[in-house]
Amino acid sequence: MNNEQLTVIARIKAKADKIEETKEMLLGLIGPTRQEAGCINYDLHVHQEDPSLFVFYENWTSKEALDKHLEMPYLVAAGERGEELLDEPVEITLWNPIG
């Protein structure tokens, strides 16, 4: 599995009074992340009916590339703002393509 492409879905739920601040913080992660080695795509989405709900849809060349991403200072700093901005912990699921 370590050398296989990996898809990540990260679900983020902002506090009702922190939606715009959360959105701006998440948008700020896109540029630097897309420049990382191993990043195939890193796309942010917002729910059609609930503006406090965001999803990152990501593809990485390997688990190792994802692990390096998770250690990036800008991502660590964003994670440290979780208690301030988020209504619940970030839900991250990992997927492997099969078709």
N, CA, C and O atoms as a printed pandas DataFrame, in Angstrom:
     atom_number atom_name residue_name chain_id  residue_number  x_coord  y_coord  z_coord
0              1         N          MET        A               1    0.815   -1.200    0.000
1              2        CA          MET        A               1    0.000    0.000    0.000
2              3         C          MET        A               1    0.855    1.259    0.000
3              4         O          MET        A               1    0.427    2.277   -0.545
4              5         N          ASN        A               2    2.028    1.230    0.581
5              6        CA          ASN        A               2    2.814    2.444    0.746
6              7         C          ASN        A               2    3.222    3.102   -0.556
7              8         O          ASN        A               2    3.417    4.317   -0.589
8              9         N          ASN        A               3    3.358    2.330   -1.642
9             10        CA          ASN        A               3    3.782    2.905   -2.905
10            11         C          ASN        A               3    2.627    3.105   -3.868
11            12         O          ASN        A               3    2.848    3.416   -5.039
12            13         N          GLU        A               4    1.401    2.933   -3.398
13            14        CA          GLU        A               4    0.232    3.087   -4.249
14            15         C          GLU        A               4   -0.366    4.477   -4.084
15            16         O          GLU        A               4   -0.237    5.114   -3.039
16            17         N          GLN        A               5   -1.027    4.926   -5.151
17            18        CA          GLN        A               5   -1.754    6.191   -5.065
18            19         C          GLN        A               5   -2.765    6.110   -3.932
19            20         O          GLN        A               5   -3.350    5.057   -3.678
20            21         N          LEU        A               6   -2.959    7.220   -3.263
21            22        CA          LEU        A               6   -3.842    7.291   -2.115
22            23         C          LEU        A               6   -4.781    8.479   -2.267
23            24         O          LEU        A               6   -4.347    9.587   -2.581
24            25         N          THR        A               7   -6.064    8.243   -2.043
25            26        CA          THR        A               7   -7.056    9.310   -2.050
26            27         C          THR        A               7   -7.427    9.622   -0.608
27            28         O          THR        A               7   -7.608    8.720    0.210
28            29         N          VAL        A               8   -7.538   10.902   -0.310
29            30        CA          VAL        A               8   -7.897   11.361    1.032
30            31         C          VAL        A               8   -9.157   12.201    0.917
31            32         O          VAL        A               8   -9.279   13.047    0.032
32            33         N          ILE        A               9  -10.085   11.957    1.819
33            34        CA          ILE        A               9  -11.239   12.823    1.965
34            35         C          ILE        A               9  -11.209   13.340    3.401
35            36         O          ILE        A               9  -11.286   12.573    4.361
36            37         N          ALA        A              10  -11.094   14.656    3.518
37            38        CA          ALA        A              10  -11.037   15.299    4.829
38            39         C          ALA        A              10  -12.270   16.183    4.983
39            40         O          ALA        A              10  -12.466   17.135    4.227
40            41         N          ARG        A              11  -13.092   15.855    5.967
41            42        CA          ARG        A              11  -14.336   16.578    6.231
42            43         C          ARG        A              11  -14.105   17.545    7.378
43            44         O          ARG        A              11  -13.635   17.153    8.446
44            45         N          ILE        A              12  -14.436   18.815    7.152
45            46        CA          ILE        A              12  -14.199   19.879    8.127
46            47         C          ILE        A              12  -15.509   20.604    8.394
47            48         O          ILE        A              12  -16.174   21.049    7.458
48            49         N          LYS        A              13  -15.886   20.727    9.664
49            50        CA          LYS        A              13  -17.122   21.407   10.066
50            51         C          LYS        A              13  -16.761   22.640   10.887
51            52         O          LYS        A              13  -16.270   22.525   12.010
52            53         N          ALA        A              14  -17.006   23.823   10.320
53            54        CA          ALA        A              14  -16.691   25.086   10.995
54            55         C          ALA        A              14  -17.763   25.430   12.024
55            56         O          ALA        A              14  -18.922   25.040   11.883
56            57         N          LYS        A              15  -17.364   26.160   13.051
57            58        CA          LYS        A              15  -18.339   26.732   13.977
58            59         C          LYS        A              15  -19.180   27.741   13.209
59            60         O          LYS        A              15  -18.689   28.382   12.280
60            61         N          ALA        A              16  -20.429   27.882   13.586
61            62        CA          ALA        A              16  -21.362   28.756   12.857
62            63         C          ALA        A              16  -20.855   30.188   12.757
63            64         O          ALA        A              16  -21.091   30.851   11.747
64            65         N          ASP        A              17  -20.173   30.673   13.767
65            66        CA          ASP        A              17  -19.686   32.050   13.746
66            67         C          ASP        A              17  -18.259   32.172   13.216
67            68         O          ASP        A              17  -17.664   33.248   13.273
68            69         N          LYS        A              18  -17.709   31.072   12.701
69            70        CA          LYS        A              18  -16.329   31.066   12.204
70            71         C          LYS        A              18  -16.234   30.547   10.768
71            72         O          LYS        A              18  -15.156   30.148   10.327
72            73         N          ILE        A              19  -17.351   30.548   10.035
73            74        CA          ILE        A              19  -17.363   29.972    8.692
74            75         C          ILE        A              19  -16.397   30.693    7.760
75            76         O          ILE        A              19  -15.575   30.043    7.113
76            77         N          GLU        A              20  -16.474   32.010    7.676
77            78        CA          GLU        A              20  -15.620   32.749    6.749
78            79         C          GLU        A              20  -14.149   32.638    7.127
79            80         O          GLU        A              20  -13.289   32.494    6.258
80            81         N          GLU        A              21  -13.863   32.703    8.422
81            82        CA          GLU        A              21  -12.484   32.591    8.888
82            83         C          GLU        A              21  -11.923   31.198    8.560
83            84         O          GLU        A              21  -10.771   31.062    8.148
84            85         N          THR        A              22  -12.750   30.179    8.748
85            86        CA          THR        A              22  -12.336   28.811    8.425
86            87         C          THR        A              22  -12.103   28.675    6.923
87            88         O          THR        A              22  -11.104   28.098    6.495
88            89         N          LYS        A              23  -13.018   29.203    6.135
89            90        CA          LYS        A              23  -12.897   29.132    4.679
90            91         C          LYS        A              23  -11.594   29.771    4.212
91            92         O          LYS        A              23  -10.885   29.190    3.390
92            93         N          GLU        A              24  -11.271   30.950    4.720
93            94        CA          GLU        A              24  -10.043   31.637    4.328
94            95         C          GLU        A              24   -8.807   30.839    4.732
95            96         O          GLU        A              24   -7.845   30.760    3.968
96            97         N          MET        A              25   -8.827   30.252    5.920
97            98        CA          MET        A              25   -7.703   29.447    6.377
98            99         C          MET        A              25   -7.516   28.230    5.466
99           100         O          MET        A              25   -6.392   27.896    5.090
100          101         N          LEU        A              26   -8.625   27.570    5.114
101          102        CA          LEU        A              26   -8.552   26.389    4.248
102          103         C          LEU        A              26   -8.085   26.760    2.842
103          104         O          LEU        A              26   -7.268   26.054    2.252
104          105         N          LEU        A              27   -8.597   27.858    2.307
105          106        CA          LEU        A              27   -8.156   28.311    0.984
106          107         C          LEU        A              27   -6.650   28.597    0.971
107          108         O          LEU        A              27   -5.983   28.389   -0.043
108          109         N          GLY        A              28   -6.126   29.069    2.091
109          110        CA          GLY        A              28   -4.700   29.357    2.195
110          111         C          GLY        A              28   -3.814   28.119    2.151
111          112         O          GLY        A              28   -2.613   28.228    1.904
112          113         N          LEU        A              29   -4.386   26.955    2.385
113          114        CA          LEU        A              29   -3.606   25.712    2.342
114          115         C          LEU        A              29   -3.412   25.189    0.923
115          116         O          LEU        A              29   -2.495   24.410    0.666
116          117         N          ILE        A              30   -4.273   25.614    0.004
117          118        CA          ILE        A              30   -4.290   25.020   -1.335
118          119         C          ILE        A              30   -2.991   25.277   -2.104
119          120         O          ILE        A              30   -2.378   24.332   -2.600
120          121         N          GLY        A              31   -2.569   26.512   -2.210
121          122        CA          GLY        A              31   -1.377   26.849   -2.992
122          123         C          GLY        A              31   -0.138   26.090   -2.563
123          124         O          GLY        A              31    0.485   25.416   -3.383
124          125         N          PRO        A              32    0.240   26.187   -1.272
125          126        CA          PRO        A              32    1.458   25.487   -0.865
126          127         C          PRO        A              32    1.335   23.961   -0.964
127          128         O          PRO        A              32    2.308   23.280   -1.289
128          129         N          THR        A              33    0.158   23.432   -0.688
129          130        CA          THR        A              33   -0.010   21.982   -0.750
130          131         C          THR        A              33    0.140   21.477   -2.177
131          132         O          THR        A              33    0.763   20.440   -2.404
132          133         N          ARG        A              34   -0.417   22.189   -3.127
133          134        CA          ARG        A              34   -0.320   21.753   -4.531
134          135         C          ARG        A              34    1.113   21.768   -5.039
135          136         O          ARG        A              34    1.413   21.127   -6.047
136          137         N          GLN        A              35    2.003   22.483   -4.364
137          138        CA          GLN        A              35    3.415   22.523   -4.743
138          139         C          GLN        A              35    4.220   21.375   -4.121
139          140         O          GLN        A              35    5.374   21.164   -4.493
140          141         N          GLU        A              36    3.640   20.650   -3.202
141          142        CA          GLU        A              36    4.366   19.577   -2.521
142          143         C          GLU        A              36    4.628   18.401   -3.459
143          144         O          GLU        A              36    3.813   18.076   -4.323
144          145         N          ALA        A              37    5.778   17.780   -3.266
145          146        CA          ALA        A              37    6.097   16.555   -3.997
146          147         C          ALA        A              37    5.061   15.494   -3.625
147          148         O          ALA        A              37    4.753   15.300   -2.449
148          149         N          GLY        A              38    4.539   14.827   -4.618
149          150        CA          GLY        A              38    3.580   13.749   -4.367
150          151         C          GLY        A              38    2.133   14.167   -4.391
151          152         O          GLY        A              38    1.251   13.309   -4.364
152          153         N          CYS        A              39    1.851   15.474   -4.443
153          154        CA          CYS        A              39    0.462   15.931   -4.509
154          155         C          CYS        A              39   -0.021   15.855   -5.955
155          156         O          CYS        A              39    0.532   16.508   -6.840
156          157         N          ILE        A              40   -1.048   15.060   -6.181
157          158        CA          ILE        A              40   -1.660   14.950   -7.505
158          159         C          ILE        A              40   -2.746   16.011   -7.647
159          160         O          ILE        A              40   -2.783   16.742   -8.637
160          161         N          ASN        A              41   -3.620   16.091   -6.664
161          162        CA          ASN        A              41   -4.609   17.167   -6.609
162          163         C          ASN        A              41   -5.021   17.400   -5.157
163          164         O          ASN        A              41   -4.922   16.512   -4.310
164          165         N          TYR        A              42   -5.481   18.612   -4.901
165          166        CA          TYR        A              42   -5.865   19.037   -3.553
166          167         C          TYR        A              42   -6.977   20.055   -3.740
167          168         O          TYR        A              42   -6.717   21.241   -3.939
168          169         N          ASP        A              43   -8.222   19.583   -3.676
169          170        CA          ASP        A              43   -9.374   20.393   -4.053
170          171         C          ASP        A              43  -10.326   20.575   -2.868
171          172         O          ASP        A              43  -10.702   19.614   -2.197
172          173         N          LEU        A              44  -10.701   21.824   -2.633
173          174        CA          LEU        A              44  -11.609   22.168   -1.542
174          175         C          LEU        A              44  -13.020   22.339   -2.077
175          176         O          LEU        A              44  -13.235   22.965   -3.116
176          177         N          HIS        A              45  -13.977   21.777   -1.355
177          178        CA          HIS        A              45  -15.394   21.876   -1.715
178          179         C          HIS        A              45  -16.185   22.352   -0.503
179          180         O          HIS        A              45  -15.794   22.113    0.639
180          181         N          VAL        A              46  -17.304   23.027   -0.764
181          182        CA          VAL        A              46  -18.226   23.426    0.289
182          183         C          VAL        A              46  -19.577   22.775   -0.002
183          184         O          VAL        A              46  -19.973   22.636   -1.160
184          185         N          HIS        A              47  -20.270   22.383    1.046
185          186        CA          HIS        A              47  -21.581   21.740    0.905
186          187         C          HIS        A              47  -22.573   22.718    0.280
187          188         O          HIS        A              47  -22.552   23.910    0.585
188          189         N          GLN        A              48  -23.439   22.213   -0.594
189          190        CA          GLN        A              48  -24.406   23.075   -1.288
190          191         C          GLN        A              48  -25.412   23.726   -0.349
191          192         O          GLN        A              48  -25.865   24.840   -0.611
192          193         N          GLU        A              49  -25.765   23.056    0.732
193          194        CA          GLU        A              49  -26.803   23.582    1.629
194          195         C          GLU        A              49  -26.271   24.016    2.992
195          196         O          GLU        A              49  -26.950   24.751    3.710
196          197         N          ASP        A              50  -25.083   23.581    3.355
197          198        CA          ASP        A              50  -24.520   23.900    4.661
198          199         C          ASP        A              50  -23.151   24.556    4.468
199          200         O          ASP        A              50  -22.155   23.857    4.280
200          201         N          PRO        A              51  -23.093   25.886    4.511
201          202        CA          PRO        A              51  -21.832   26.586    4.240
202          203         C          PRO        A              51  -20.762   26.369    5.312
203          204         O          PRO        A              51  -19.624   26.805    5.141
204          205         N          SER        A              52  -21.111   25.709    6.403
205          206        CA          SER        A              52  -20.117   25.435    7.442
206          207         C          SER        A              52  -19.391   24.113    7.221
207          208         O          SER        A              52  -18.481   23.773    7.978
208          209         N          LEU        A              53  -19.781   23.371    6.198
209          210        CA          LEU        A              53  -19.218   22.042    5.950
210          211         C          LEU        A              53  -18.337   22.062    4.702
211          212         O          LEU        A              53  -18.788   22.407    3.609
212          213         N          PHE        A              54  -17.071   21.685    4.889
213          214        CA          PHE        A              54  -16.082   21.672    3.822
214          215         C          PHE        A              54  -15.508   20.270    3.670
215          216         O          PHE        A              54  -15.463   19.493    4.624
216          217         N          VAL        A              55  -15.067   19.961    2.450
217          218        CA          VAL        A              55  -14.392   18.692    2.194
218          219         C          VAL        A              55  -13.185   18.965    1.308
219          220         O          VAL        A              55  -13.292   19.643    0.287
220          221         N          PHE        A              56  -12.041   18.435    1.708
221          222        CA          PHE        A              56  -10.889   18.375    0.816
222          223         C          PHE        A              56  -10.911   17.021    0.141
223          224         O          PHE        A              56  -11.032   15.989    0.802
224          225         N          TYR        A              57  -10.795   17.026   -1.180
225          226        CA          TYR        A              57  -10.626   15.803   -1.960
226          227         C          TYR        A              57   -9.199   15.851   -2.478
227          228         O          TYR        A              57   -8.834   16.739   -3.248
228          229         N          GLU        A              58   -8.390   14.879   -2.044
229          230        CA          GLU        A              58   -6.955   14.907   -2.322
230          231         C          GLU        A              58   -6.516   13.579   -2.921
231          232         O          GLU        A              58   -7.062   12.525   -2.594
232          233         N          ASN        A              59   -5.526   13.643   -3.801
233          234        CA          ASN        A              59   -4.865   12.437   -4.287
234          235         C          ASN        A              59   -3.367   12.629   -4.145
235          236         O          ASN        A              59   -2.817   13.672   -4.497
236          237         N          TRP        A              60   -2.718   11.589   -3.618
237          238        CA          TRP        A              60   -1.279   11.593   -3.361
238          239         C          TRP        A              60   -0.644   10.389   -4.042
239          240         O          TRP        A              60   -1.281    9.349   -4.209
240          241         N          THR        A              61    0.602   10.537   -4.426
241          242        CA          THR        A              61    1.296    9.443   -5.104
242          243         C          THR        A              61    1.565    8.273   -4.169
243          244         O          THR        A              61    1.741    7.145   -4.629
244          245         N          SER        A              62    1.600    8.528   -2.844
245          246        CA          SER        A              62    1.902    7.464   -1.880
246          247         C          SER        A              62    1.521    7.899   -0.466
247          248         O          SER        A              62    1.263    9.076   -0.214
248          249         N          LYS        A              63    1.492    6.954    0.430
249          250        CA          LYS        A              63    1.254    7.241    1.849
250          251         C          LYS        A              63    2.397    8.082    2.406
251          252         O          LYS        A              63    2.176    8.950    3.250
252          253         N          GLU        A              64    3.615    7.831    1.939
253          254        CA          GLU        A              64    4.768    8.609    2.394
254          255         C          GLU        A              64    4.614   10.082    2.029
255          256         O          GLU        A              64    4.938   10.957    2.831
256          257         N          ALA        A              65    4.120   10.361    0.824
257          258        CA          ALA        A              65    3.904   11.760    0.421
258          259         C          ALA        A              65    2.854   12.414    1.303
259          260         O          ALA        A              65    3.002   13.571    1.698
260          261         N          LEU        A              66    1.786   11.673    1.616
261          262        CA          LEU        A              66    0.767   12.207    2.519
262          263         C          LEU        A              66    1.351   12.463    3.902
263          264         O          LEU        A              66    1.084   13.504    4.502
264          265         N          ASP        A              67    2.141   11.532    4.411
265          266        CA          ASP        A              67    2.738   11.702    5.738
266          267         C          ASP        A              67    3.604   12.953    5.802
267          268         O          ASP        A              67    3.587   13.667    6.805
268          269         N          LYS        A              68    4.363   13.226    4.738
269          270        CA          LYS        A              68    5.183   14.441    4.695
270          271         C          LYS        A              68    4.289   15.677    4.686
271          272         O          LYS        A              68    4.595   16.674    5.341
272          273         N          HIS        A              69    3.195   15.613    3.948
273          274        CA          HIS        A              69    2.234   16.725    3.919
274          275         C          HIS        A              69    1.714   17.028    5.322
275          276         O          HIS        A              69    1.633   18.189    5.723
276          277         N          LEU        A              70    1.367   15.989    6.057
277          278        CA          LEU        A              70    0.788   16.176    7.387
278          279         C          LEU        A              70    1.761   16.815    8.371
279          280         O          LEU        A              70    1.348   17.304    9.422
280          281         N          GLU        A              71    3.044   16.816    8.039
281          282        CA          GLU        A              71    4.067   17.418    8.898
282          283         C          GLU        A              71    4.439   18.840    8.479
283          284         O          GLU        A              71    5.235   19.494    9.153
284          285         N          MET        A              72    3.873   19.322    7.376
285          286        CA          MET        A              72    4.218   20.665    6.894
286          287         C          MET        A              72    3.804   21.723    7.921
287          288         O          MET        A              72    2.710   21.645    8.481
288          289         N          PRO        A              73    4.663   22.704    8.171
289          290        CA          PRO        A              73    4.372   23.721    9.201
290          291         C          PRO        A              73    3.046   24.436    8.996
291          292         O          PRO        A              73    2.345   24.706    9.972
292          293         N          TYR        A              74    2.678   24.750    7.760
293          294        CA          TYR        A              74    1.415   25.455    7.537
294          295         C          TYR        A              74    0.211   24.578    7.851
295          296         O          TYR        A              74   -0.829   25.084    8.273
296          297         N          LEU        A              75    0.340   23.277    7.651
297          298        CA          LEU        A              75   -0.762   22.378    7.987
298          299         C          LEU        A              75   -0.844   22.169    9.503
299          300         O          LEU        A              75   -1.934   22.122   10.073
300          301         N          VAL        A              76    0.307   22.044   10.141
301          302        CA          VAL        A              76    0.342   21.925   11.601
302          303         C          VAL        A              76   -0.275   23.173   12.240
303          304         O          VAL        A              76   -1.065   23.065   13.178
304          305         N          ALA        A              77    0.083   24.350   11.734
305          306        CA          ALA        A              77   -0.468   25.605   12.265
306          307         C          ALA        A              77   -1.977   25.654   12.080
307          308         O          ALA        A              77   -2.693   26.096   12.978
308          309         N          ALA        A              78   -2.471   25.207   10.929
309          310        CA          ALA        A              78   -3.917   25.173   10.691
310          311         C          ALA        A              78   -4.589   24.232   11.677
311          312         O          ALA        A              78   -5.650   24.548   12.217
312          313         N          GLY        A              79   -3.985   23.092   11.912
313          314        CA          GLY        A              79   -4.541   22.130   12.864
314          315         C          GLY        A              79   -4.623   22.685   14.277
315          316         O          GLY        A              79   -5.544   22.363   15.027
316          317         N          GLU        A              80   -3.665   23.513   14.633
317          318        CA          GLU        A              80   -3.659   24.116   15.973
318          319         C          GLU        A              80   -4.803   25.103   16.162
319          320         O          GLU        A              80   -5.148   25.438   17.296
320          321         N          ARG        A              81   -5.392   25.568   15.077
321          322        CA          ARG        A              81   -6.522   26.498   15.168
322          323         C          ARG        A              81   -7.858   25.763   15.254
323          324         O          ARG        A              81   -8.909   26.399   15.327
324          325         N          GLY        A              82   -7.825   24.449   15.246
325          326        CA          GLY        A              82   -9.039   23.644   15.234
326          327         C          GLY        A              82  -10.015   23.962   16.348
327          328         O          GLY        A              82  -11.210   24.116   16.097
328          329         N          GLU        A              83   -9.531   24.062   17.566
329          330        CA          GLU        A              83  -10.431   24.322   18.695
330          331         C          GLU        A              83  -11.125   25.674   18.547
331          332         O          GLU        A              83  -12.294   25.822   18.905
332          333         N          GLU        A              84  -10.405   26.648   18.021
333          334        CA          GLU        A              84  -10.948   27.996   17.825
334          335         C          GLU        A              84  -12.002   28.030   16.711
335          336         O          GLU        A              84  -13.029   28.695   16.852
336          337         N          LEU        A              85  -11.752   27.312   15.597
337          338        CA          LEU        A              85  -12.567   27.459   14.397
338          339         C          LEU        A              85  -13.580   26.348   14.152
339          340         O          LEU        A              85  -14.623   26.589   13.545
340          341         N          LEU        A              86  -13.291   25.143   14.612
341          342        CA          LEU        A              86  -14.075   23.988   14.185
342          343         C          LEU        A              86  -15.086   23.527   15.225
343          344         O          LEU        A              86  -14.851   23.599   16.432
344          345         N          ASP        A              87  -16.217   23.052   14.717
345          346        CA          ASP        A              87  -17.310   22.575   15.553
346          347         C          ASP        A              87  -17.092   21.136   16.005
347          348         O          ASP        A              87  -17.694   20.688   16.981
348          349         N          GLU        A              88  -16.227   20.409   15.289
349          350        CA          GLU        A              88  -15.938   19.007   15.600
350          351         C          GLU        A              88  -14.577   18.667   15.015
351          352         O          GLU        A              88  -14.076   19.394   14.157
352          353         N          PRO        A              89  -13.970   17.572   15.466
353          354        CA          PRO        A              89  -12.665   17.188   14.905
354          355         C          PRO        A              89  -12.761   16.913   13.400
355          356         O          PRO        A              89  -13.797   16.475   12.900
356          357         N          VAL        A              90  -11.674   17.176   12.703
357          358        CA          VAL        A              90  -11.603   16.867   11.272
358          359         C          VAL        A              90  -11.704   15.356   11.103
359          360         O          VAL        A              90  -11.050   14.597   11.817
360          361         N          GLU        A              91  -12.529   14.930   10.153
361          362        CA          GLU        A              91  -12.675   13.502    9.849
362          363         C          GLU        A              91  -11.896   13.206    8.573
363          364         O          GLU        A              91  -12.202   13.742    7.508
364          365         N          ILE        A              92  -10.887   12.349    8.693
365          366        CA          ILE        A              92  -10.043   12.014    7.547
366          367         C          ILE        A              92  -10.209   10.540    7.237
367          368         O          ILE        A              92  -10.054    9.688    8.113
368          369         N          THR        A              93  -10.529   10.241    5.972
369          370        CA          THR        A              93  -10.590    8.850    5.533
370          371         C          THR        A              93   -9.658    8.660    4.349
371          372         O          THR        A              93   -9.488    9.558    3.524
372          373         N          LEU        A              94   -9.057    7.478    4.278
373          374        CA          LEU        A              94   -8.096    7.134    3.244
374          375         C          LEU        A              94   -8.698    6.081    2.324
375          376         O          LEU        A              94   -9.371    5.152    2.771
376          377         N          TRP        A              95   -8.441    6.247    1.026
377          378        CA          TRP        A              95   -9.041    5.377    0.013
378          379         C          TRP        A              95   -7.978    4.978   -1.004
379          380         O          TRP        A              95   -7.040    5.733   -1.258
380          381         N          ASN        A              96   -8.129    3.790   -1.582
381          382        CA          ASN        A              96   -7.262    3.335   -2.676
382          383         C          ASN        A              96   -8.101    3.163   -3.928
383          384         O          ASN        A              96   -9.188    2.587   -3.864
384          385         N          PRO        A              97   -7.619    3.653   -5.074
385          386        CA          PRO        A              97   -8.366    3.454   -6.318
386          387         C          PRO        A              97   -8.359    1.975   -6.707
387          388         O          PRO        A              97   -7.370    1.271   -6.503
388          389         N          ILE        A              98   -9.475    1.519   -7.268
389          390        CA          ILE        A              98   -9.558    0.120   -7.686
390          391         C          ILE        A              98  -10.041   -0.038   -9.122
391          392         O          ILE        A              98  -10.150   -1.159   -9.618
392          393         N          GLY        A              99  -10.326    1.051   -9.780
393          394        CA          GLY        A              99  -10.844    0.886  -11.140
394          395         C          GLY        A              99  -10.431    1.993  -12.056
395          396         O          GLY        A              99  -10.793    1.989  -13.232
